[in-house]
Amino acid sequence: MASTPVAITPQVPAPNSNSGYWQQHVDYKMTVDMDVNTYQYNGKQQLVYTNNSPDVLNRVYYHLFFNAFQPGSEMDVRSRTIADPDPRVGDRISKLKPNEIGYLKVTSLKQNGVALKHETVGTVLEVDLAKPIQPGESVTFDMDFNGQVPVQIRRSGRNNKEGVALSMTQWYPKLAEYDFEGWHADPYIAREFHGVWGDFDVKLTIDKNYVVGGSGYLQNETTNGNKKTLHFIAPNVHDFTWAADPDYIHDTMQVPNGPMLHFYYKNTLDAEKQESWKKLQPKTVELMQYYSEHIGKYPYKQYSVIQGGDGGMEYAMCTLITGNRSFGSLVGVTAHELAHTWFQFLLASNESKHEWMDEGFTSYISDLAMNDVMNEGKDNPTVSAYNGYMYLAKSGKEQPLTTHSDRYAYNQAYGISAYSKGEVFLAQLGYVIGEENLKKTIKKYFTDFVFKHPKPLDIIRTAEKVSGLELDWYLIDFAQTTNTIDYGVTSVDDKTITLERIGLMPMPIDLSVTYTDGTTENFYIPLQMMRGEKPTTATIISDWAWAYPTYTFETSKPVTSVEIDPSGYMADVDRTNNKN
């Protein structure tokens, strides 16, 4: 990574005066020495942990993610027992040999110089403190650890299918998050992550022929024999990732009034694929500009797109993506992973519990960005998400979005819920409150919750503040149940129209009416429990209270036909009854 000046640490905005919000803080100093022949490394970590909670902490927990890549681990067994295994994992973990597994071993841990009792339980280190951490207190943990990089299976690992040597994600003992809900020391089984905000200072020693890219800003690089040491800092992030390979090409491109972009890809790619990586670079500039304009300004000084991993996965100031792709696929995966910088790395929701808030919101904004940047010309860029959700809602396999990401019965149900239904949640919110209000909501959500850990209620309360409407019903029905939306046209009799609510989930109704004289008129039927209406040019008629299964009104002229929701932005699971 090219040398980049230190950025001013982004400041956490002051919480609303009446919110009582707090979050923990952790600063990491780590040194790590990597042996590229054995794929083993030794590390030292000094961690300063500040307890901003009102609680006394008697224990702490660390994540040891690499331990998942061992035969018999929870990730291994879950992959071999779920009905529809992820083909990238399958039974591969069960077949790893001792020199191919991943591990993280903590050999020494002290709290303010006092040795601590600790136990490794799968992918979690349980630590009994020598002395409780009081509210407002900062303590220093000193740790020695060693690790082995697993054969690349899922996200992390060595020698992936495209020949990238090291994809170093979730590679260090990472302190678990503690918030008003308590500890989040979840085992690493398959899914997502959650971390504590803080500053990282990392010194990495590796073979001098390796090119390294990832999180943070390179301060300096020194050589000693056949090895070199790179010193990175990363201010105000909740993870640190790097990748390394001796065959990386390293390109850069400056975003006007924005960060420096870095691109790392293998020189062993064929000429056409390398050209696609060149063409990707100005498109990434456009994507960065799109997200900064439509969500909020990217606050760091660099972002890296790195060939590695097993598909695409977001990290602090970077993403790892597979690189042997067509140009369109390369832009598409970059658009999605880059958008995650906002929806999870800056708006750091707990992915394990609320995976739809990062995957779904990311899918929404990246679909809009792709439509713009790639000139796709789609009237509704989110239509494929609606189709996916409709399939799931009718499949009998849907679980509420409150389901923990590891507790879905089917991988397919998880994927459609997190990505498609999560995207529909946001797109349909635009139908409920109006598109302009949705745009304002997204920007206010960023402004109010950047560098924090927003919850599902936060996006809805933001939308309520922007729109002036009551929206708790929307969060409850769409995210906390599997209730479906189904409205139908019951009858049209001259000037009298009768509609019915068939599904349990309430919605306001957009209605298009065509009269016998060939003219049309749009009507808006407010949902009574919203206590208001979205901005509209349609004719607003009387409210529909949810408990009433039918709704009848009179028009001014004889009617030929009626259509509920002509825009298609309401996730009605049976559109065959939407017209008459």
Helices and strands as residue ranges (DSSP letters): E 25-35, E 40-50, E 57-63, G 65-68, H 74-81, G 93-95, E 103-111, E 114-115, E 117-121, E 124-133, E 138-148, E 157-158, E 166-168, E 174-175, E 177-179, E 182-184, E 198-207, E 211-214, E 217-224, E 227-237, E 242-245, E 248-254, E 260-266, H 271-294, E 302-307, E 312-315, E 318-321, H 327-339, H 355-373, H 383-395, G 405-407, H 411-415, I 416-421, H 422-433, H 435-449, H 456-467, H 472-480, E 487-493, E 496-501, E 509-515, E 520-525, G 528-530, E 539-540, E 550-554, E 559-564, G 575-577
